[in-house]
Amino acid sequence: VRISEKGALTPGVSLDLPVALADLGCKGLADDAVADLRKEGYDARTFWQRLKKTGPAEILTIEGDDGERIQVWIE
C-alpha cells in the first residue's frame, strides 16, 4: 500500500504486508462472515490463492481531488 501527496516523488506512507498474512486473515474469518461474503459472490476461502496466481498486479488506485493517490497492488 502506498499513499502519496500530489507531486511527491516518494510515498508519504508505505506499508508492505506479506500475502500470507492476508491469506491467514481470510482463513480466520468466522463461518457466518464467510457465508455472508458467499451470498455476495465472494469465496473468502480461496480468494488469496487465486489472487497470488495472477502474479504482480495492481489491485486498486484511488486519486483524490487534491492529487493525492492511494495504490494497492500485489507483487
ROLUM-850190 format. One record per residue: residue in one letter; x, y negated, z negated of N, C-alpha, C in turn. Coordinates in steps of 0.05 Angstrom, whole numbers. Example, Ala and Ser with C-alpha at 12.3 -4.5 7.8 and 13.67 -1.06 7.14 Angstrom:
// residues 2
a; 264; 114; -156; 246; 90; -156; 264; 66; -156 .
s; 257; 45; -142; 273; 21; -143; 258; -1; -157 .
***
This chain:
// residues 75
v; 17; 23; 0; 0; 0; 0; 18; -24; 0 .
r; 12; -43; 18; 28; -68; 20; 8; -91; 20 .
i; 14; -112; 4; -2; -136; 4; 16; -159; 9 .
s; 10; -175; 30; 27; -197; 39; 12; -223; 40 .
e; 25; -244; 32; 13; -271; 36; 18; -280; 65 .
k; 2; -299; 74; 5; -309; 101; 33; -319; 106 .
g; 45; -310; 128; 72; -319; 136; 95; -307; 121 .
a; 89; -290; 101; 111; -277; 85; 125; -256; 102 .
l; 151; -255; 100; 167; -235; 114; 166; -208; 100 .
t; 163; -209; 73; 161; -184; 58; 136; -184; 41 .
p; 125; -161; 35; 101; -160; 19; 106; -170; -10 .
g; 85; -184; -21; 87; -192; -48; 82; -169; -67 .
v; 67; -150; -58; 61; -125; -74; 66; -102; -56 .
s; 81; -82; -66; 87; -58; -51; 85; -35; -70 .
l; 67; -16; -63; 62; 7; -81; 64; 33; -64 .
d; 82; 50; -71; 86; 76; -58; 76; 98; -77 .
l; 58; 114; -67; 47; 136; -82; 51; 162; -67 .
p; 60; 183; -80; 62; 208; -65; 35; 219; -58 .
v; 33; 230; -34; 8; 242; -25; -2; 263; -44 .
a; 17; 277; -56; 10; 299; -75; -7; 288; -98 .
l; -1; 263; -107; -16; 251; -128; -45; 246; -120 .
a; -49; 236; -96; -76; 232; -86; -91; 259; -82 .
d; -76; 278; -73; -88; 305; -70; -97; 316; -97 .
l; -80; 312; -117; -87; 321; -144; -112; 307; -154 .
g; -114; 281; -148; -138; 266; -156; -163; 276; -143 .
c; -161; 283; -118; -185; 294; -104; -192; 321; -115 .
k; -172; 337; -121; -178; 364; -132; -189; 362; -161 .
g; -183; 340; -175; -193; 337; -202; -220; 325; -204 .
l; -233; 319; -182; -260; 307; -183; -280; 326; -195 .
a; -298; 315; -210; -320; 331; -222; -337; 343; -200 .
d; -348; 366; -206; -365; 380; -186; -388; 363; -176 .
d; -400; 347; -194; -423; 330; -185; -413; 308; -166 .
a; -389; 298; -171; -377; 277; -153; -372; 289; -126 .
v; -361; 314; -125; -356; 328; -100; -382; 332; -85 .
a; -403; 340; -99; -429; 345; -87; -440; 319; -75 .
d; -437; 297; -90; -447; 271; -80; -432; 262; -55 .
l; -406; 266; -54; -390; 260; -31; -398; 278; -7 .
r; -403; 303; -13; -411; 321; 9; -437; 312; 21 .
k; -456; 302; 5; -481; 292; 15; -477; 269; 34 .
e; -455; 254; 30; -449; 231; 47; -432; 239; 71 .
g; -425; 265; 73; -410; 275; 96; -380; 277; 91 .
y; -371; 276; 66; -342; 277; 60; -336; 303; 45 .
d; -314; 316; 52; -305; 340; 38; -281; 333; 22 .
a; -285; 326; -3; -263; 318; -21; -243; 340; -26 .
r; -251; 364; -24; -232; 387; -30; -211; 390; -8 .
t; -217; 382; 17; -197; 386; 38; -188; 360; 51 .
f; -198; 337; 41; -192; 312; 53; -162; 306; 57 .
w; -146; 309; 36; -118; 303; 37; -102; 322; 54 .
q; -110; 348; 54; -96; 367; 71; -99; 360; 100 .
r; -124; 352; 108; -129; 345; 135; -115; 319; 142 .
l; -114; 300; 124; -101; 274; 129; -71; 278; 132 .
k; -58; 295; 116; -30; 300; 118; -22; 311; 145 .
k; -40; 327; 157; -34; 340; 182; -33; 320; 205 .
t; -45; 296; 201; -45; 276; 222; -18; 263; 226 .
g; -1; 265; 206; 25; 252; 207; 23; 223; 200 .
p; 44; 207; 205; 43; 178; 198; 20; 164; 212 .
a; 4; 150; 197; -19; 137; 208; -28; 113; 191 .
e; -38; 93; 204; -50; 70; 190; -78; 78; 181 .
i; -83; 74; 155; -109; 81; 145; -128; 57; 144 .
l; -117; 34; 136; -134; 11; 132; -117; -14; 133 .
t; -126; -35; 147; -114; -62; 146; -137; -82; 142 .
i; -133; -99; 122; -153; -120; 117; -139; -147; 119 .
e; -149; -164; 136; -139; -191; 140; -157; -210; 126 .
g; -147; -226; 107; -163; -246; 93; -166; -272; 108 .
d; -185; -288; 100; -190; -314; 113; -166; -332; 112 .
d; -149; -330; 92; -125; -347; 89; -100; -334; 101 .
g; -103; -312; 116; -80; -300; 129; -66; -278; 112 .
e; -76; -273; 88; -64; -251; 73; -72; -225; 85 .
r; -56; -204; 80; -61; -178; 92; -56; -156; 72 .
i; -74; -137; 72; -72; -113; 56; -70; -89; 76 .
q; -49; -73; 73; -46; -50; 91; -43; -25; 74 .
v; -55; -3; 84; -53; 23; 72; -47; 43; 94 .
w; -26; 59; 91; -20; 79; 111; -7; 102; 98 .
i; -5; 124; 113; 7; 149; 103; 32; 154; 120 .
e; 53; 162; 107; 78; 168; 121; 86; 197; 114 .
***
